[in-house]
């Protein structure tokens, strides 16, 4: 996020954000090379990666001079609420030491933003987090509720292209549709790279991801107008200033019901987020729960996270993803690694065991 001088002047006179460069405090959680800081007072979080182990130097994964530039918004019955700012929601720290959470409570909705540490397939140590957003209906009537998650990325602004995915380079305003083949996006600088999920097992594919100028996205209560190929400027306040915005469009949540959304962020891994075997449910016969051990190529959660999906829709999602993966192997004609066969066989065996299939 690259801010022009007028931006900082605006913040000073408005008196609504931290003074640039002032220290920020919050509850810190460290696992492997990842440091998570949760700012309970403002309902935000910061994420860091140990870029220099020798000096124990952590570099921010996205803009951290003021963590309020990244924000979670809910749309409820056509009205948007910026969590951490809306007077309709109280904010508190929840969860546990291994799975901390920001909890936003109102008279009609509870939104829980839970964080758990993960390691991607090619990493031997924790290198990212899984964010599980749960929207629970506390009211007496069904509600139509959606989620918008704005991340103020900054690394690609100094080292173009601003973003890459597993299929394209992005240097201008872009929308990644739910139907796209992209499975992750990456923003990188000279020291590290932030990889964000788009799709995959255990990941909620958004209805769309809008990559655009941060201020345009931030100022919009929900969707910002889209012009393909527009640059990342909004003069004079915001120059070459890109951000990523996830959209999960409103859907009906019954009284007492909930909606769960999962996003993953990690350091760059050429294999993406892989297959999260720890998201598999326990066997119907009372077998062992998934652990952090599994076939090569699997995304793992650190101890303390059960990671169970536990419903038919999730299992169908696993099967659809396996079919798509097999179709990809057949279409490419390239040799398939034995470890990939192992992962697929493991997934099939777990599904068959759960439903008593021969």
N, C-alpha and C positions, 0 to 999 in steps of 0.2 A: 504494500500500500504506500504509494508515493504521494505525499501531501505538499501542496504549495504553501507559501508563506501566509496567504490569506486564510487558509484553513486553520492554522494555529491561532491566528488573531481572532477568528470567529469563536474558537473554543474558549479563548481567554475571556472575551467579553460576555459570552453566553454563560460562563461559569458552570457548565454542566458536565464537563469531563476533567480528567486529571490534567495537571500541568505537564507539558511534554517533558519527558526525562525524569519525572518524579518516580521514586521507588514504589512498586506495587507489592502488596502483601496478600497472602492467602494461605489456605491449607495446602501443604506440599505432599505429594506422593511420588516416590521414585521406585522404579523397577527396571532392571537392566540398564539400557541407555536412555530411557524415557523419563522425563520429569513432567508431572501434571500438577498444575497449580489451580485450585478452585477458589474463586473470589466470591464468597457467600454474600457479601454486602451488596454486590452489583449483579449477581446472578450470571457470572461469566466464568470462563476457564481459559488458561494459557497452556500451551504445550511446547515442550523443549526436547532437544535431542543432544546427547553428548557428542559434540563434534570433535573435541580434543580430549581423549581420555587421560593423556599425560598430565594435563593441567585441570582436569575435571571441569572443562568449559562446556556449558550448555548453550546451544544456539536455538532461537525461537523458530518453530515450524511455520508460524504465521505472525502477523503484526501483533506486537505485544506492548508497545508503548502506551496504548490504552486498550485493554481487552474488550471494551464496549463496542469496538468497531465490528466485532463478530457477534452475531445475535441470533437467538432462537425466537421465532414468531409463531403463534398459533392463530388460525382463522376459525372462529366459532360463529356459526349462523351469520355469515357475511360480515363479521366484525373482527378486525385483527388486533392482537395484543402482543407487544414486544415484551418478552419475559425478562424480568429483572428491572423493568422500567414501569410497567403498567401498575397503577394503584389497585387494580382488581385482583392482583396476585401477590400473596406473601411468599417470600423466598427464604429457604432454610437449607442447611447442609444435612444430607441424609446418607443412607447406605452404610457401608462398613469400611474398614481400613483397606480391604482388598478390592472392594467395589463401591467407592464413594459416589455420591449422587447430589445433584442440585434438585431440590423439590420446590415446585411452584404451585401454590394452593389458592384456589378461589372457592366461592360458594357453589360453583357449577362445574368445575373442572380441576383435576390434579394432573400436572405434567411432571414426570420424573425423568431427568437426564442422568443416566447412570453410566459410569466409566469403568471399564475393565481392561487390564493390560493384555496384549497379545504379542505373538511373534509370528512373522510371515514365513513361508516355506523355506526360504534360503537363509534365514537368520538363526543363529544358535543362541540368541539372547533376545529378551523383550525389546521390540523396536516400534511399537505402536499401541493404539488403544481402540477398543470397540465402544461406540456410544450407542446406548439403547434408550430410545425416547419412548416413554409410555404415556399415552393420553387417556385418562380415566374419566368417565362421565359420572359426576357426583350429583347431578341434578335429578329432577323428578320426571323429565321428559327426554326423549332421544335428542341428540345434538348432531349437527353437521360440522365436523372438525377436521382441519388440515394442518400441516406443519411446513414451515419454511425455515431453512437453516442456512444462514449467510456466514461464509468464512472469508475473512479478510487476508488473503494470501499476499505475499510480498516478494518471494525469492525470484520468480520469473521476471519481475519488473527490472531487475538489475542484470539479469543474464537471460536474454530472449533465446528461444521463444517463451512467451509467458507460460504456456502449458503444452504438454504433449499427452496423448493417450496411447493405447496400444495400437491405434489406427491412424492418428493424425497429429499434426502440429497446429497449435492455436495461437495466433498473434492478433486476433481481432474478435469482436463480439460474436459469440457462438452459442447455440443451444444444442445440448445433447439430449435427444429424445429418448423416451423409454424404450422405443423399438430399435435403438442403435445397437451396434455390436460392441461398442466400447465397454470395457469392464473396469477401467480405472483411469484417473487423470494424474498427472505429475507436474509439480512446480518445483524448479530446482535453481540453486545458485552454485557458487564455486565450492561450497563445503558439504552440502547435503541436499536431499530432495524429499519433498512431501508427496506421498501418494495417497489419493483419496478414492474410496470405493465408488463404483457405479452399479455394478451387479455382481452376482455370484452366489454361491450357497451361503446361507446364513446372513445375507445382506438384502435389505429392502431396496429394490430398484426404484428410484424416484420417478415420478411422472415426467419430470424434466430437470435438467441442470442448466442454469443460465449463467454463462461466463460473460461478464460485462464490467463496465466501470463501477468501482465500488460505491461511489456516492449516488449514482443513479439507482443502484439496487437498494442501498440503504434508505434512500428517501421514499421509496415506493412502499405503501402499506402491504402490498402483496406482490403481484406481478408488475415488473417494469416493462415498458414498451420495448420491443425487440426490433432492431434493424441489423440484418446480417452484414458482417464485415465492418461495422462501425468501430472506430478506434477506442482506446480506453481512457480518453480525455473527457473531462467536464470542466472547462476553463471558467474562472481562474483558480478554483479551489482544488481541483483534483486532476493531476497530470500523470498520464501513463499508469493509471491506478486500477489494477484489475482485481476481481474477486470471483468467488464461486458461490452460487446460490442453489441449494437443493429445494425442490418443490414436491411435496406430497399433497395432492389436491384433496379438498374436503370430501369426506365420506361419512355415512351415518354411523353413529355410535349409540347403541341402545342404552337405556337407563341401567346403570350399574356395569356397563360394558367398558371395554378399553380397546385401544389401537396401539400396536407396537411397531416401531421403526428402528432399523439398525443401520448405522453408518460406521465405516472403519477408516482410520487414518494411521499411516505408518511411514517409516523411511522407505525409500524406493527399493522394490524387489522385482527383478525381471520376470518372475513367475506370477506377479500380481498377488492376490490374497489367497489363492489356492483353494483347497477344499477343507472347510472347517469341520473336521471329524468330531471335535468336542461339542458340536451343535447337534449331534445325533441323540435321539431319545434312548432311554434304557430299554433293554429287551423286555418283552412281555413276561418272560420267565424269571425275571428278577436277577438278570445277569449284572455284571459290573457296570458301573457308570463310566462314561468316557473319561479319559485322563489326558494329561499333557503328552503322553506317548502315543505314537501312531505312525502309519506308513509315511515314507518320505513324501514331501510335497503337500503336507497338510498344514493349514493354519492352526496354531495352538493358542489356547488361552492359558494364562498363568494360573497356578493353583488357587482355589477359592472360588472358581466360577463353574457352576454346574453346566451351563450352556445348553439346556435342553429345549428343543422346539416343542415336542410333545403334542402336536395336533396334526390332523389329516392334511390341512392345507400346506403345512411346512414339509411334510413327507412328499406330497405331490410336487412341490417345488424342487426337492432333491432329485426326484425322478426326471422331471423336465430338464433340469440342468445336466443330468447324466446323458440323456438322449441328445441334447444339443452338443455336448462335448464329443460324444461318439460320432455324430454327424460331421463335426469339424475334422476329426481324425480321418474319416472316410473321404471327405472332400479334398483334403490336402494331399492325400496319398503318401505322406511322409511316415517314416517309421515311428512307432509309438514306444516310448520308454517303458521298461518293465515296471518302474515305480508307479507310473500312471495306471497301468493295468492293476497293480496291487490296490491302489486307492479305489478304483471302480469296483473291484471284486469285494472289497471291504464294505463299501456302501450298499451294494446289492445284498450281501449277506445280512447286514443289520436290518434292512427293510424286510427281508424275507422272514427273519427271526421274529421281528416285532408282530407281524401279521399272520404268522403261522403258515407261511407259504412253503411248498416243497422245494 
